[in-house]
Amino acid sequence: MSYLASVSSRDRLRLRLDGLLMTSPDPPPTRGRSLRSTIFSSGELRLELAERDVPKPDGNEVVVAVQASPINPSDLGVLLGAVAPGTLRADGLDLVGTVPEAVLPLYRDRLDKPLPVGNEGAGTVIAAGPDAATLIGRRVALFGGSMWADYRVVDAAAVVELPGDVSIAEGAGLFINPLTALSMVETMRVEGHKALVHTAAASNLGQMLVRICAADGIGLVNIVRRAEQTQVLRDLGAIYVVDSSQPDFADRLTQSIRETGATLAFDAIGGGSSAGEILTAMERAQPPLAAYTPYGTTVHKQVYIYGSLDVSPTVIQRSFGLTWSVGGYLLTTALARLGAEAVGRMRARVLAEAKTTFASGYAQRIGLREVLRPEVLAVFTRRSTGTKYLIDPSSDRST
């Protein structure tokens, strides 16, 4: 039976008039590839393209043929765990590596479980349950995992239809980075801060944050790690850009924080001394105390760690009194805390500014099979500016 059989004649006519009805009466796929990452109890990591059944959509479900999915740092954590990319070796069509024995206990809850990879993406709805039949042929974006695959079956409520002028490639990254950047600004407002500090600021997300803060009149101190990244942000309108590789970094960071009044930071690096250096600069940026106290100023200083570009221990040299906090920051938790009204407002802004504020740039577009090519994987796992890749499963899908 054709996957269009469940569409009423009236809906079929409307879809045809809209130019959205699929021209092929072929049935929906029953099998498709899904990239899986498994850490076994033995410590072996195996990456494979596994064939899986594609469930038949029921009720309000839709089948999305995935055509674009960005490679985000959060995806790499699931993909590789603690395995260094350079240590992976080919085993037939798979890649295998070894998780260091010392950290294997950290993965207790995922041992021997093949995990799907890919947090977000976009594609075309090719089949649907009877309650979502009008979505057939629509181009949609979605967030919810398992996106490095040929097909994704989800509830229709989980997809967002793309505006006509937004391509599938442009729509693929409209969730994680845009919502993370917007949630940072919303968190700043809710917690009573007035300006931000952001590390690894030349990243895709960091560039979005520069545009948001410029448009909204928010002070933003951008910390980069290389001189050439400074110009990238300057060209976007960034006013405060501080290069951590320079000998005067601490002084320039302090001065930028003093001028903006930033008391909230989001740290993508995680390990090393980054968080502590920011807290120290925030304390030094405050006016001198009228009377000495060993407890520092009473201005609260907050650093949220949301990334792990550096997987070494986080080092906190306490030179900033006792009015401070360091915590973890997870997008899904932040969205739940901010509430439905704020999330709805953020999603509407993302769609409205998909081609401007939240536009993503990709160094290269690759197929699913290429993810398992060591020389390709070595590039996109660098997590550096200019190495963000987009996966297009349709480019090497057999059917």
NURO-298481 format. One record per residue (C-alpha): residue in three letters; residue number from 0; x, y, z; chain. Coordinates in pm, 1 decimal, padded with zeros to 6 digits. Last residue first. Layout:
N
[ALA,NUM,[X,Y,Z],A] ...
//
This chain:
399
[THR,398,[01729.4,00402.4,-00185.8],A] [SER,397,[02107.9,00360.2,-00157.0],A] [ARG,396,[02159.4,00658.3,00071.5],A] [ASP,395,[02490.9,00824.6,-00005.4],A] [SER,394,[02385.7,01188.6,-00048.6],A] [SER,393,[02056.3,01136.3,00136.1],A] [PRO,392,[02242.4,01100.9,00465.6],A] [ASP,391,[02359.5,01462.9,00444.6],A] [ILE,390,[02592.5,01534.0,00736.7],A] [LEU,389,[02703.7,01893.3,00791.9],A] [TYR,388,[03054.7,01970.4,00914.3],A] [LYS,387,[03193.9,02239.2,01147.2],A] [THR,386,[03570.7,02269.5,01094.8],A] [GLY,385,[03603.3,02646.2,01043.1],A] [THR,384,[03661.3,02741.4,01407.4],A] [SER,383,[03789.7,02448.4,01609.7],A] [ARG,382,[03622.7,02139.5,01749.0],A] [ARG,381,[03906.2,01921.9,01613.8],A] [THR,380,[03654.3,01637.6,01579.2],A] [PHE,379,[03552.1,01755.5,01231.1],A] [VAL,378,[03900.1,01705.5,01087.8],A] [ALA,377,[03999.9,01366.9,01233.5],A] [LEU,376,[03659.2,01226.3,01140.3],A] [VAL,375,[03732.3,01295.0,00774.7],A] [GLU,374,[04072.7,01120.4,00781.5],A] [PRO,373,[03932.6,00830.1,00982.4],A] [ARG,372,[03642.8,00762.7,00741.0],A] [LEU,371,[03347.2,00662.1,00958.3],A] [VAL,370,[03163.0,00992.7,00918.4],A] [GLU,369,[03211.7,00946.3,00544.2],A] [ARG,368,[02951.1,00668.9,00537.5],A] [LEU,367,[02680.4,00910.2,00651.3],A] [GLY,366,[02747.0,01153.0,00367.0],A] [ILE,365,[02946.6,01475.1,00392.1],A] [ARG,364,[02890.6,01850.1,00357.4],A] [GLN,363,[03192.8,02070.5,00426.3],A] [ALA,362,[03312.8,02376.1,00615.2],A] [TYR,361,[02965.9,02463.6,00736.3],A] [GLY,360,[02827.9,02806.2,00823.9],A] [SER,359,[02521.3,02852.7,01039.2],A] [ALA,358,[02264.1,03130.7,01012.6],A] [PHE,357,[02103.2,03216.3,01344.8],A] [THR,356,[02112.7,03595.3,01334.9],A] [THR,355,[02047.7,03616.7,00960.0],A] [LYS,354,[01886.1,03337.0,00760.3],A] [ALA,353,[01700.0,03178.2,01050.7],A] [GLU,352,[01591.7,03512.8,01194.3],A] [ALA,351,[01212.9,03458.0,01198.5],A] [LEU,350,[01252.2,03087.3,01272.9],A] [VAL,349,[01489.3,03151.9,01564.3],A] [ARG,348,[01270.3,03432.4,01695.9],A] [ALA,347,[00964.5,03205.7,01707.4],A] [ARG,346,[01165.4,02939.8,01889.7],A] [MET,345,[01279.3,03191.8,02150.5],A] [ARG,344,[00928.2,03320.4,02217.1],A] [GLY,343,[00797.0,02967.0,02255.3],A] [VAL,342,[01079.5,02885.6,02494.7],A] [ALA,341,[01006.6,03195.6,02702.4],A] [GLU,340,[00637.4,03114.2,02729.8],A] [ALA,339,[00699.7,02745.0,02800.0],A] [GLY,338,[00929.1,02795.2,03098.5],A] [LEU,337,[01279.4,02923.1,03174.0],A] [ARG,336,[01355.6,02628.8,03403.8],A] [ALA,335,[01254.5,02368.0,03146.7],A] [LEU,334,[01462.0,02547.1,02883.5],A] [ALA,333,[01765.6,02553.0,03113.6],A] [THR,332,[01738.5,02182.6,03186.1],A] [THR,331,[01720.2,02102.3,02814.7],A] [LEU,330,[02015.1,02330.6,02738.3],A] [LEU,329,[02250.2,02196.4,03004.3],A] [TYR,328,[02463.8,02427.7,03217.5],A] [GLY,327,[02695.6,02302.5,03491.6],A] [GLY,326,[02787.5,02512.2,03790.0],A] [VAL,325,[03041.3,02754.7,03931.4],A] [SER,324,[02930.5,03000.5,04198.8],A] [TRP,323,[03061.6,03319.0,04355.5],A] [THR,322,[03045.5,03536.8,04665.6],A] [LEU,321,[03334.9,03389.0,04863.1],A] [GLY,320,[03632.1,03607.3,04776.6],A] [PHE,319,[03789.1,03618.0,04432.9],A] [SER,318,[04133.1,03458.6,04458.3],A] [ARG,317,[04030.1,03096.3,04482.3],A] [GLN,316,[04238.7,02914.6,04222.2],A] [ILE,315,[03973.0,02694.1,04060.7],A] [VAL,314,[04108.6,02426.6,03825.4],A] [THR,313,[03861.1,02224.5,03618.7],A] [PRO,312,[04017.8,01884.5,03555.2],A] [SER,311,[04124.5,01801.0,03196.4],A] [VAL,310,[03861.9,01746.6,02925.9],A] [ASP,309,[03929.4,02077.2,02749.2],A] [LEU,308,[03669.8,02151.1,02481.5],A] [SER,307,[03422.0,02026.1,02738.1],A] [GLY,306,[03114.9,02246.7,02716.4],A] [TYR,305,[02839.5,02407.0,02924.6],A] [ILE,304,[03027.6,02539.4,03227.2],A] [TYR,303,[02827.8,02814.1,03397.9],A] [VAL,302,[03021.9,03086.9,03575.5],A] [GLN,301,[02850.3,03311.3,03828.7],A] [LYS,300,[02975.9,03614.9,04025.1],A] [HIS,299,[02769.1,03760.7,04306.8],A] [VAL,298,[02876.2,04108.9,04415.4],A] [THR,297,[02941.1,04101.9,04793.0],A] [THR,296,[03308.3,04190.6,04749.0],A] [GLY,295,[03587.9,03982.3,04896.1],A] [TYR,294,[03575.9,03755.3,05198.8],A] [PRO,293,[03910.6,03858.8,05348.1],A] [THR,292,[03758.3,04197.1,05435.7],A] [TYR,291,[03918.6,04538.7,05392.4],A] [ALA,290,[03712.3,04851.7,05435.5],A] [ALA,289,[03579.0,05084.2,05164.6],A] [LEU,288,[03618.3,04803.8,04913.5],A] [PRO,287,[03770.5,04892.9,04577.6],A] [PRO,286,[03524.9,04905.4,04284.7],A] [GLN,285,[03463.9,04567.4,04112.5],A] [ALA,284,[03666.3,04463.1,03807.2],A] [ARG,283,[03911.2,04262.7,04020.7],A] [GLU,282,[03626.6,04035.3,04128.3],A] [MET,281,[03507.2,03973.2,03772.6],A] [ALA,280,[03867.4,03916.1,03660.5],A] [THR,279,[03916.3,03652.4,03930.6],A] [LEU,278,[03590.7,03482.5,03834.5],A] [ILE,277,[03700.9,03473.7,03470.4],A] [GLU,276,[04040.2,03327.4,03558.1],A] [GLY,275,[03876.0,03060.5,03773.1],A] [ALA,274,[03647.0,02948.5,03491.3],A] [SER,273,[03936.2,02927.4,03241.5],A] [SER,272,[04182.9,02744.2,03465.0],A] [GLY,271,[04185.4,02402.2,03300.3],A] [GLY,270,[03880.5,02206.9,03192.7],A] [GLY,269,[03538.8,02333.6,03095.2],A] [ILE,268,[03611.9,02500.9,02762.3],A] [ALA,267,[03262.1,02615.8,02664.0],A] [ASP,266,[03236.4,02857.3,02955.6],A] [PHE,265,[02928.8,03074.6,02999.2],A] [ALA,264,[02989.6,03379.4,03216.9],A] [LEU,263,[02777.4,03601.9,03441.2],A] [THR,262,[02895.9,03911.2,03631.2],A] [ALA,261,[02945.3,04140.2,03331.9],A] [GLY,260,[02950.9,04510.4,03416.3],A] [THR,259,[03035.3,04598.1,03056.9],A] [GLU,258,[03325.5,04837.9,03122.6],A] [ARG,257,[03461.9,04648.4,03423.6],A] [ILE,256,[03433.2,04316.4,03239.9],A] [SER,255,[03631.9,04455.1,02948.4],A] [GLN,254,[03896.1,04595.9,03186.8],A] [THR,253,[03932.3,04265.2,03370.3],A] [LEU,252,[03966.1,04072.4,03045.9],A] [ARG,251,[04226.8,04316.8,02918.9],A] [ASP,250,[04429.5,04282.1,03238.5],A] [ALA,249,[04411.3,03901.8,03241.7],A] [PHE,248,[04494.5,03871.6,02870.6],A] [ASP,247,[04802.6,04094.4,02877.0],A] [PRO,246,[05036.8,03811.8,02772.3],A] [GLN,245,[04817.1,03718.8,02470.9],A] [SER,244,[04689.4,03364.8,02414.8],A] [SER,243,[04359.2,03438.3,02591.1],A] [ASP,242,[04259.6,03683.2,02317.9],A] [VAL,241,[03995.2,03929.8,02438.1],A] [VAL,240,[03713.3,04059.9,02217.5],A] [TYR,239,[03489.5,04340.2,02344.3],A] [ILE,238,[03308.9,04536.0,02071.9],A] [ALA,237,[03168.9,04256.3,01855.6],A] [GLY,236,[03009.7,04385.4,01534.3],A] [LEU,235,[03021.0,04072.9,01319.1],A] [ASP,234,[03346.3,04183.1,01153.9],A] [ARG,233,[03496.8,04223.1,01500.8],A] [LEU,232,[03405.3,03861.7,01570.8],A] [VAL,231,[03601.7,03721.5,01277.3],A] [GLN,230,[03878.6,03973.4,01344.6],A] [THR,229,[03939.5,03833.8,01692.6],A] [GLN,228,[03947.6,03477.2,01563.1],A] [GLU,227,[04271.6,03553.4,01377.3],A] [ALA,226,[04447.2,03625.3,01708.4],A] [ARG,225,[04378.3,03283.2,01855.9],A] [ARG,224,[04208.0,03159.3,02172.6],A] [VAL,223,[03897.2,03373.8,02190.2],A] [ILE,222,[03715.1,03530.3,02485.0],A] [ASN,221,[03415.7,03745.5,02396.0],A] [VAL,220,[03286.4,03998.4,02649.7],A] [LEU,219,[02922.5,04080.1,02576.2],A] [GLY,218,[02725.6,04389.1,02684.1],A] [ILE,217,[02363.2,04361.0,02573.3],A] [GLY,216,[02201.9,04606.9,02330.4],A] [ASP,215,[01950.3,04354.8,02194.4],A] [ALA,214,[02076.2,04351.0,01835.5],A] [ALA,213,[02443.8,04344.8,01934.4],A] [CYS,212,[02373.0,04082.0,02200.4],A] [ILE,211,[02195.1,03856.5,01952.7],A] [ARG,210,[02460.0,03899.0,01679.7],A] [VAL,209,[02746.6,03820.9,01919.0],A] [LEU,208,[02554.6,03521.6,02056.4],A] [MET,207,[02515.7,03381.7,01703.7],A] [GLN,206,[02891.2,03414.6,01651.9],A] [GLY,205,[02951.3,03227.6,01976.2],A] [LEU,204,[02726.2,02942.5,01869.9],A] [ASN,203,[02921.8,02889.0,01548.3],A] [SER,202,[03243.3,02919.2,01746.2],A] [ALA,201,[03444.6,03240.3,01763.8],A] [ALA,200,[03353.0,03284.6,02130.8],A] [ALA,199,[03544.1,02988.6,02268.5],A] [THR,198,[03456.7,03159.0,02599.2],A] [HIS,197,[03157.5,03383.2,02671.3],A] [VAL,196,[03125.8,03667.7,02923.5],A] [LEU,195,[02785.8,03827.2,02970.1],A] [ALA,194,[02614.7,04151.6,03072.3],A] [LYS,193,[02327.6,04275.7,03290.1],A] [HIS,192,[02280.0,04008.6,03554.6],A] [GLY,191,[01952.7,03964.6,03743.7],A] [GLU,190,[01914.8,03586.3,03731.7],A] [VAL,189,[01615.6,03596.3,03496.8],A] [ARG,188,[01786.5,03841.6,03261.0],A] [MET,187,[02111.3,03646.9,03231.7],A] [THR,186,[01917.6,03323.0,03196.8],A] [GLU,185,[01726.4,03472.1,02901.2],A] [VAL,184,[02055.2,03575.3,02737.6],A] [MET,183,[02204.4,03230.2,02787.2],A] [SER,182,[01880.1,03071.9,02667.3],A] [LEU,181,[01911.9,03264.3,02340.8],A] [ALA,180,[02258.2,03122.0,02275.7],A] [THR,179,[02149.8,02768.6,02367.2],A] [LEU,178,[01834.4,02800.5,02157.0],A] [PRO,177,[02033.4,02907.5,01852.2],A] [ASN,176,[02309.0,02645.9,01901.2],A] [ILE,175,[02086.3,02345.3,01971.7],A] [PHE,174,[01773.3,02410.3,01765.5],A] [LEU,173,[01796.1,02571.6,01423.2],A] [GLY,172,[02089.8,02367.6,01295.2],A] [ALA,171,[01923.1,02167.8,01017.6],A] [GLY,170,[01710.0,02457.9,00895.0],A] [GLU,169,[01984.0,02619.4,00686.6],A] [ALA,168,[02064.0,02286.0,00520.9],A] [ILE,167,[01693.2,02225.5,00459.4],A] [SER,166,[01664.0,02565.0,00295.1],A] [VAL,165,[01480.8,02857.9,00452.9],A] [ASP,164,[01281.9,03075.6,00210.9],A] [GLY,163,[00963.7,02869.5,00237.4],A] [PRO,162,[00960.7,02872.3,00614.6],A] [LEU,161,[01055.4,02537.6,00769.6],A] [GLU,160,[00790.3,02329.7,00942.8],A] [VAL,159,[00884.6,02250.8,01300.6],A] [VAL,158,[00882.3,01887.8,01411.0],A] [ALA,157,[00827.6,01743.2,01758.8],A] [ALA,156,[00447.3,01779.9,01753.9],A] [ALA,155,[00437.8,01545.2,01454.9],A] [ASP,154,[00554.9,01261.3,01678.0],A] [VAL,153,[00878.3,01113.2,01553.4],A] [VAL,152,[01011.4,00854.0,01307.2],A] [ARG,151,[01357.3,00936.8,01172.9],A] [TYR,150,[01500.6,00812.2,00844.6],A] [ASP,149,[01843.7,00781.2,00684.9],A] [ALA,148,[02028.4,00821.7,01011.9],A] [TRP,147,[02252.5,01061.6,01194.4],A] [MET,146,[01941.7,01215.2,01348.5],A] [SER,145,[01895.7,00970.7,01635.3],A] [GLY,144,[01832.5,01254.8,01884.0],A] [GLY,143,[01542.6,01482.4,01971.4],A] [PHE,142,[01544.3,01801.5,01768.4],A] [LEU,141,[01352.9,01852.0,01446.9],A] [ALA,140,[01343.9,02061.8,01131.8],A] [VAL,139,[01078.1,02018.5,00861.8],A] [ARG,138,[01023.8,02026.8,00488.2],A] [ARG,137,[00667.7,01920.5,00409.9],A] [GLY,136,[00594.0,01644.5,00161.8],A] [ILE,135,[00356.1,01462.8,00392.4],A] [LEU,134,[00255.9,01700.2,00672.5],A] [THR,133,[-00114.8,01680.5,00589.5],A] [ALA,132,[-00113.3,01313.2,00687.2],A] [ALA,131,[-00051.4,01384.7,01054.9],A] [ASP,130,[-00355.7,01217.5,01213.7],A] [PRO,129,[-00355.8,00925.4,00968.5],A] [GLY,128,[00005.3,00832.7,01044.3],A] [ALA,127,[00270.8,00982.7,00824.2],A] [ALA,126,[00506.0,00922.9,00534.2],A] [ILE,125,[00770.0,01114.3,00339.4],A] [VAL,124,[00824.6,01414.1,00568.4],A] [THR,123,[01127.2,01596.1,00429.3],A] [GLY,122,[01451.7,01674.4,00608.3],A] [ALA,121,[01611.0,01858.4,00895.2],A] [GLY,120,[01855.6,01795.7,01175.6],A] [GLU,119,[01917.7,01771.9,01547.0],A] [ASN,118,[02081.9,01562.8,01817.5],A] [GLY,117,[02283.7,01313.6,01615.0],A] [VAL,116,[02396.1,00972.2,01738.3],A] [PRO,115,[02214.8,00647.8,01812.0],A] [LEU,114,[02353.4,00451.1,02109.2],A] [PRO,113,[02433.0,00079.0,02085.7],A] [LYS,112,[02413.0,-00041.5,02447.6],A] [ASP,111,[02693.7,-00268.3,02575.5],A] [LEU,110,[02792.6,-00012.8,02841.5],A] [ARG,109,[02578.4,00301.0,02847.5],A] [ASP,108,[02503.7,00325.4,03220.1],A] [ARG,107,[02854.3,00232.6,03334.6],A] [TYR,106,[03023.0,00495.5,03117.4],A] [LEU,105,[03207.7,00669.0,03401.2],A] [PRO,104,[03338.7,00326.6,03509.0],A] [LEU,103,[03548.7,00318.9,03186.4],A] [VAL,102,[03750.0,00623.9,03294.4],A] [ALA,101,[04059.3,00449.3,03434.6],A] [GLU,100,[04043.1,00170.4,03176.6],A] [PRO,99,[04098.5,00411.9,02888.2],A] [VAL,98,[03825.1,00357.1,02627.6],A] [THR,97,[03963.2,00163.0,02332.8],A] [GLY,96,[03894.9,00219.2,01964.9],A] [VAL,95,[03698.9,00074.2,01676.4],A] [LEU,94,[03578.1,00205.9,01342.5],A] [ASP,93,[03342.1,-00000.9,01132.0],A] [LEU,92,[03341.0,-00090.2,00761.3],A] [GLY,91,[03591.2,-00374.1,00813.3],A] [ASP,90,[03763.3,-00294.2,01139.1],A] [ALA,89,[03925.4,00044.3,01083.4],A] [ARG,88,[04128.2,00204.8,01360.3],A] [LEU,87,[04056.6,00479.2,01611.3],A] [THR,86,[04351.5,00618.3,01809.2],A] [GLY,85,[04352.6,00958.3,01638.3],A] [PRO,84,[03996.1,01027.6,01749.3],A] [ALA,83,[04091.3,01009.0,02120.0],A] [VAL,82,[03843.8,00786.7,02303.5],A] [ALA,81,[03677.3,00943.5,02608.9],A] [GLY,80,[03322.8,00908.8,02475.3],A] [LEU,79,[03352.9,00898.2,02097.9],A] [LEU,78,[03009.1,00934.4,01940.3],A] [VAL,77,[02813.8,01042.7,02246.2],A] [GLY,76,[03058.6,01321.9,02329.5],A] [LEU,75,[03094.2,01401.8,01959.8],A] [ASP,74,[02723.1,01473.8,01934.9],A] [SER,73,[02744.8,01734.7,02211.3],A] [PRO,72,[03025.2,01905.0,02017.1],A] [ASN,71,[02784.7,01948.7,01722.5],A] [ILE,70,[02797.1,01776.7,01382.6],A] [PRO,69,[02508.9,01923.0,01185.6],A] [SER,68,[02228.0,01710.1,01039.8],A] [ALA,67,[02092.4,01744.6,00686.7],A] [GLN,66,[01875.9,01536.7,00454.4],A] [VAL,65,[01689.2,01310.7,00694.7],A] [ALA,64,[01384.4,01142.6,00538.5],A] [VAL,63,[01126.6,01217.5,00806.5],A] [VAL,62,[00861.9,00959.0,00892.1],A] [VAL,61,[00567.3,01112.6,01077.6],A] [GLU,60,[00368.0,01013.4,01385.4],A] [ASN,59,[00026.9,01150.7,01484.0],A] [GLY,58,[-00154.0,00817.0,01480.1],A] [ASP,57,[00084.7,00553.9,01350.2],A] [PRO,56,[00401.0,00567.7,01145.4],A] [LYS,55,[00542.9,00230.2,01036.4],A] [PRO,54,[00868.0,00171.8,01220.8],A] [VAL,53,[01187.2,00188.4,01013.8],A] [ASP,52,[01375.9,-00134.8,01078.2],A] [ARG,51,[01747.7,-00087.5,01136.4],A] [GLU,50,[02065.9,-00131.3,00934.6],A] [ALA,49,[02369.5,-00035.2,01138.2],A] [LEU,48,[02636.4,00212.0,01033.5],A] [GLU,47,[02903.2,00139.5,01289.9],A] [LEU,46,[03123.0,00295.0,01556.6],A] [ARG,45,[03269.3,00052.7,01808.8],A] [LEU,44,[03434.7,00147.1,02138.2],A] [GLU,43,[03606.7,-00140.2,02318.8],A] [GLY,42,[03638.0,-00117.0,02694.9],A] [SER,41,[03557.3,-00482.8,02762.3],A] [SER,40,[03217.3,-00379.5,02896.8],A] [PHE,39,[03139.7,-00251.5,02548.8],A] [ILE,38,[03108.7,00110.7,02442.7],A] [THR,37,[02872.9,00128.6,02146.3],A] [SER,36,[02821.6,00414.2,01900.3],A] [ARG,35,[02554.3,00381.3,01634.8],A] [LEU,34,[02499.6,00551.1,01299.5],A] [SER,33,[02156.7,00456.9,01165.9],A] [ARG,32,[02089.4,00309.9,00823.4],A] [GLY,31,[01741.7,00240.1,00692.4],A] [ARG,30,[01483.5,-00032.7,00651.4],A] [THR,29,[01106.9,-00033.6,00589.0],A] [PRO,28,[01100.0,00257.8,00350.7],A] [PRO,27,[00763.9,00419.7,00270.4],A] [PRO,26,[00572.4,00273.8,-00024.0],A] [ASP,25,[00641.2,00413.5,-00370.7],A] [PRO,24,[00364.1,00624.4,-00521.4],A] [SER,23,[00621.2,00873.4,-00652.9],A] [THR,22,[00513.5,01230.2,-00724.9],A] [MET,21,[00514.7,01331.8,-00359.4],A] [LEU,20,[00246.8,01591.6,-00301.4],A] [LEU,19,[00392.4,01929.2,-00214.7],A] [GLY,18,[00304.4,02147.3,-00511.5],A] [ASP,17,[00056.1,02336.8,-00298.2],A] [LEU,16,[-00220.0,02233.4,-00536.7],A] [ARG,15,[-00111.2,01871.1,-00499.7],A] [LEU,14,[-00110.7,01900.9,-00122.1],A] [ARG,13,[-00458.9,02048.7,-00126.0],A] [LEU,12,[-00587.8,01775.3,-00358.1],A] [ARG,11,[-00432.8,01501.9,-00143.0],A] [ASP,10,[-00586.6,01663.1,00165.0],A] [ARG,9,[-00933.3,01654.5,00004.7],A] [SER,8,[-00883.8,01296.2,-00113.7],A] [SER,7,[-00788.2,01189.7,00237.8],A] [VAL,6,[-00428.0,01084.2,00303.2],A] [SER,5,[-00393.3,00732.0,00446.4],A] [ALA,4,[-00313.1,00583.1,00107.0],A] [LEU,3,[-00023.8,00822.1,00061.6],A] [TYR,2,[00223.2,00569.3,00208.9],A] [SER,1,[00128.9,00349.7,-00082.8],A] [MET,0,[00000.0,00000.0,00000.0],A] 
//
